[in-house]
Amino acid sequence: MNNAGDPVTGLLDDAGFSDYTLMNINYCHKLNRDIDPRLALAEPLKCIVTVLRGAAPEVRDIGVILGCGPMGLWCIQALAGKTLSALIAIDIDDNKLKLAKKYGATHAINSRKENTEKAICDISSAHMADFVIEGTGIPRLLNEAMSYLRQSRGRLVLMSSHESASTSFDFRPAISKSLELIVAHPGYSQNTADDLRRAVNLINNGVFKLDEVISHTFQLKNIDAAFQALEHKPEGYMKGIVVP
């Protein structure tokens, strides 16, 4: 039960970027006192739970995170541990790959520097990946992602919002391998409130590390600068937040 003065996080019904707002109690969850509310970003972390439920990792799976932006790194944080056989991070930015290893990836592959499919084959002793979580938003990489998956019911999970259409997606590998394509966007969730509850539990347990992922912080009065940074991505930009 929430009491007056408790720090909370949650999903806003209709409002945002304001000093004060009202929240539906069903989407409002209490934070531990040691959690910085500025770093308890309920909405994207709820989406991480939705994505992971779509990926449905099983004991000793080999998982691949394709793209180590904030969402990819948070997936790695949530998946890290001893349950998977391997948790493989793929990116073209060595700094992001260093963070991926720090957060629990067992292997890091720079796809500009090595043959990614061969590397996954070697890591997995030719089993290949049981699931790939795609976090790049680059349509042409979907074909490559399919090549990382195992034969028979490997799971390709689309986490990114793709702003441009794919002109070259080839269904033939999906057919020949009997792959599963899962679009784990908000509408995929069978229970948004429950995904949120699970995400806040992970926040309170210290699973999500946001301090190094959040690269830029803006005051509410400087929100235009925040949107400009989001659009044009200054050097070192990873994730920006607006703090009332």
Buried (B, 14 or more C-beta within 10 A) or exposed (E): EEEEEEBBBBBBEEEEEEEEEEBEEEBBBBBEEEBEEBBBBBBBBBBBBBBBBBBEBEEEBBBBBBBBBBBBBBBBBBBBEEEBBBBBBBBBBEEBBBBBBBBBBBBBBBBEEEEBBEBBBEBBEEBBBBBBBBBBBBBEBBBBBBBBBBEEEBBBBBBBEEEEEEEEEEEEBBEEBEBBEBEBBEEBBEEBBEBBBBBBEBBBEEBBBBEEBBBBEBEEEEEEBBEBBEEEEEEEEBBBBBEE
